[in-house]
Amino acid sequence: MGGMQYKGYKDLKVYNLEYKLAMEIFEETKHFPKEERFSLTDQIRRSSRSILANIAEAWKKRYYPKMFISKIIDAAGEAGETEVWLDISRDAGYLTVEKHKYFTSGYDEVNRMFYGMVDKSE
């Protein structure tokens, strides 16, 4: 079988944007202080990756609108948590104001996409 392979959730714009953000957060947190390794570093990595897992789960449940919406709302919740960790990282001096702005605008875009998906869940 030739042609383009359909990948499902990996084709979603929101998944690709979030994947890029999560990987950039991972790179960025490599420079966080060692004493943050088991707290802030772990928390921000976990929440940013958890968004990806929730998008994948939502996609698998897309034929069940209530479950789909529930998973997208979970993903939006994790995005909110990630934004809190980003604020703390900036205010602790681990993240530059420029990097913080970059991530914040990325998460604004991700959130817009989530709310669009909930509105058009059918």
C-alpha positions as CSV (number, residue, x, y, z in Angstrom):
1,M,0.0,0.0,0.0
2,G,1.5,3.3,-1.1
3,G,0.4,6.8,-0.4
4,M,0.6,8.9,2.8
5,Q,0.3,7.0,6.1
6,Y,-2.4,8.4,8.3
7,K,-1.0,8.7,11.9
8,G,-4.1,9.8,13.8
9,Y,-3.4,12.0,16.8
10,K,0.2,12.6,15.7
11,D,-1.3,14.5,12.7
12,L,-3.1,16.9,15.0
13,K,-1.7,20.4,15.0
14,V,-2.2,20.7,18.7
15,Y,-0.3,17.5,19.3
16,N,2.7,18.6,17.2
17,L,2.8,22.1,18.9
18,E,2.6,20.5,22.3
19,Y,5.2,17.9,21.5
20,K,7.6,20.7,20.4
21,L,6.9,22.7,23.6
22,A,7.4,19.6,25.8
23,M,10.7,18.8,24.2
24,E,11.8,22.4,24.5
25,I,10.8,22.5,28.2
26,F,12.8,19.3,28.6
27,E,15.9,21.0,27.1
28,E,15.4,24.1,29.1
29,T,15.1,22.3,32.4
30,K,18.4,20.6,31.9
31,H,19.9,23.9,33.1
32,F,17.7,24.2,36.2
33,P,19.6,23.9,39.5
34,K,20.3,20.3,40.7
35,E,18.3,20.9,43.9
36,E,15.2,21.4,41.7
37,R,15.6,18.0,40.0
38,F,13.0,16.2,42.2
39,S,10.5,19.0,42.4
40,L,10.1,21.8,39.8
41,T,12.1,20.1,37.1
42,D,10.1,16.8,37.5
43,Q,6.8,18.6,37.8
44,I,7.1,20.8,34.7
45,R,8.4,17.9,32.6
46,R,5.6,15.6,33.9
47,S,2.7,18.1,33.3
48,S,4.0,19.1,29.8
49,R,4.2,15.4,28.8
50,S,0.9,14.5,30.4
51,I,-0.8,17.0,28.0
52,L,0.5,14.8,25.1
53,A,-0.9,11.6,26.8
54,N,-4.3,13.2,27.3
55,I,-4.4,14.4,23.6
56,A,-3.6,10.8,22.5
57,E,-6.3,9.4,24.8
58,A,-8.9,12.0,23.7
59,W,-8.2,11.0,20.1
60,K,-8.7,7.3,20.8
61,K,-12.0,8.2,22.5
62,R,-13.2,10.6,19.8
63,Y,-16.3,8.6,19.0
64,Y,-17.5,9.1,22.5
65,P,-18.0,12.9,22.8
66,K,-18.3,13.0,26.6
67,M,-15.1,11.0,27.1
68,F,-13.3,13.0,24.4
69,I,-14.3,16.3,26.0
70,S,-13.3,15.0,29.4
71,K,-9.8,14.1,28.2
72,I,-9.3,17.5,26.3
73,I,-10.3,19.3,29.6
74,D,-7.8,17.1,31.4
75,A,-5.2,18.2,28.9
76,A,-6.1,21.9,29.3
77,G,-5.8,21.4,33.1
78,E,-2.3,20.0,32.7
79,A,-1.5,23.0,30.4
80,G,-2.6,25.3,33.2
81,E,-0.4,23.5,35.6
82,T,2.6,23.8,33.2
83,E,2.0,27.5,32.9
84,V,2.1,27.8,36.7
85,W,5.5,26.0,36.8
86,L,6.7,28.3,34.0
87,D,5.8,31.3,36.0
88,I,7.6,29.9,39.1
89,S,10.6,29.1,36.9
90,R,10.8,32.6,35.6
91,D,10.3,34.2,39.0
92,A,13.0,31.9,40.5
93,G,15.4,33.1,37.8
94,Y,15.7,29.7,36.0
95,L,13.9,30.9,32.9
96,T,14.6,34.2,31.0
97,V,11.7,36.6,30.5
98,E,12.0,35.9,26.7
99,K,11.8,32.1,27.1
100,H,8.9,32.5,29.5
101,K,7.1,34.8,26.9
102,Y,7.8,32.2,24.2
103,F,6.4,29.3,26.2
104,T,3.4,31.4,27.4
105,S,2.4,32.3,23.9
106,G,2.8,28.6,22.9
107,Y,0.4,27.6,25.7
108,D,-2.1,30.4,24.7
109,E,-2.2,28.8,21.3
110,V,-2.5,25.2,22.7
111,N,-5.4,26.4,25.0
112,R,-7.2,28.1,22.0
113,M,-6.9,24.8,20.1
114,F,-8.3,22.8,23.1
115,Y,-11.3,25.1,23.5
116,G,-11.9,24.9,19.7
117,M,-11.9,21.1,20.0
118,V,-14.4,21.1,22.9
119,D,-16.7,23.5,21.0
120,K,-16.6,21.4,17.8
121,S,-16.3,18.0,19.6
122,E,-18.7,16.3,17.2
